[in-house]
């Protein structure tokens, strides 16, 4: 996949309201799971926190791909 195709695909995902809503719901569910985990269940809390971070990192990666188009000439490997 060419860099331009990656950028276009990332932009299409970010512009899709259903995708945005889904990512928000996934993140909110993970955060709620972290908050509502039993006080002594450190593993569950850590797993929910990792899930929330993963959703945020995924969205950040998509945003990076779309921003990369603005800084032409910097084809850094992903």
MOZIRA-V334448 format. One record per backbone hydrogen bond with DSSP energy under -0.5 kcal/mol. NH is the residue of the N-H (numbers start at 1). CO is the residue of the C=O. E is the energy in kcal/mol with one decimal. If there is no record, write none. Layout:
# MOZIRA-V334448
nh:NH co:CO e:E
nh:NH co:CO e:E
This chain:
# MOZIRA-V334448
nh:6 co:2 e:-2.2
nh:7 co:3 e:-2.5
nh:8 co:4 e:-2.3
nh:9 co:5 e:-2.4
nh:10 co:6 e:-2.6
nh:11 co:7 e:-2.4
nh:12 co:8 e:-2.4
nh:13 co:9 e:-2.1
nh:14 co:10 e:-2.5
nh:15 co:11 e:-2.1
nh:16 co:12 e:-0.6
nh:16 co:13 e:-1.1
nh:17 co:15 e:-0.6
nh:20 co:16 e:-2.1
nh:21 co:17 e:-2.4
nh:22 co:18 e:-2.6
nh:23 co:19 e:-2.5
nh:24 co:20 e:-2.2
nh:25 co:21 e:-2.4
nh:26 co:22 e:-2.6
nh:27 co:23 e:-2.4
nh:28 co:24 e:-2.6
nh:29 co:25 e:-2.5
nh:30 co:26 e:-2.0
nh:31 co:27 e:-2.5
nh:32 co:28 e:-2.7
nh:33 co:29 e:-2.3
nh:34 co:30 e:-2.1
nh:35 co:31 e:-2.6
nh:36 co:32 e:-2.7
nh:37 co:33 e:-0.6
nh:37 co:34 e:-0.6
nh:41 co:38 e:-1.5
nh:42 co:40 e:-1.5
nh:45 co:41 e:-2.0
nh:46 co:42 e:-2.5
nh:47 co:43 e:-2.3
nh:48 co:44 e:-2.6
nh:49 co:45 e:-2.3
nh:50 co:46 e:-2.3
nh:51 co:47 e:-2.0
nh:52 co:48 e:-2.2
nh:53 co:49 e:-2.3
nh:54 co:50 e:-2.3
nh:55 co:51 e:-2.1
nh:56 co:52 e:-2.2
nh:57 co:53 e:-2.9
nh:58 co:54 e:-2.4
nh:59 co:55 e:-2.3
nh:60 co:56 e:-2.3
nh:61 co:57 e:-2.2
nh:62 co:58 e:-2.0
nh:63 co:59 e:-2.3
nh:64 co:60 e:-2.4
nh:65 co:61 e:-2.2
nh:66 co:62 e:-1.8
nh:67 co:63 e:-2.3
nh:68 co:64 e:-2.0
nh:69 co:65 e:-0.6
nh:69 co:66 e:-0.6
nh:70 co:67 e:-1.3
nh:71 co:67 e:-0.8
nh:71 co:68 e:-0.5
nh:74 co:71 e:-1.2
nh:76 co:74 e:-2.2
